[in-house]
């Protein structure tokens, strides 16, 4: 009986630990439109370990669920910056930013004004 209790305790501990691999986080990511949304989310999903990525056009909030054993926020920010979008923690290079569609130039005040409702 004692062995059964020990085995069950170890099993429950292992299952509980395995369930804690997923992390939730949110980041502010610059962008202005649905093309930006698609590009940002695609960059996140291209990062190994990202399970969910949803970017809100109005709030600029990127909500993430990722496997912390496979990736981290810094790696995800690098993926987003590589496709031309700034985060609070990492700015896209000029080369990456210049690769986005002209309608997506979120650093340009005229473009930002054009996307306001």
Steps between C-alpha positions, in 0.01 A plus 500: 500500500784736585657440157173586326474830687860590412447412133179706487671796666788490250257463210286797611814711553627414153169582335475831687854594399437410135196726489704805606696519174269757342555867574263786427627847422408816319716750315438834339587478129483793258289466187195656338290256297387147426806437282712584805287263709559218255875566481544526879300186575674304222840599640395376843372168369827460312674496838530148639288461813241771432154350536281809477564853376226761461582863424234769546509777238347765729688433824823368342499224760644164400367221721715189503496146628832321455694201625763647731717192449534581130504880480484824699372854458833632374504244217140584407583873500794430267267316261255791500777757451645294215180554299509877563298565816623675814426371849563683826804280555645487149493736203496362145801584285449763233547229237223285653270800548552613140393155378141543621226616262473882466157490666663339807760771570388551861791737576356749247245735662310542170455123468392474865246779448363325190423192710315682779127467504 
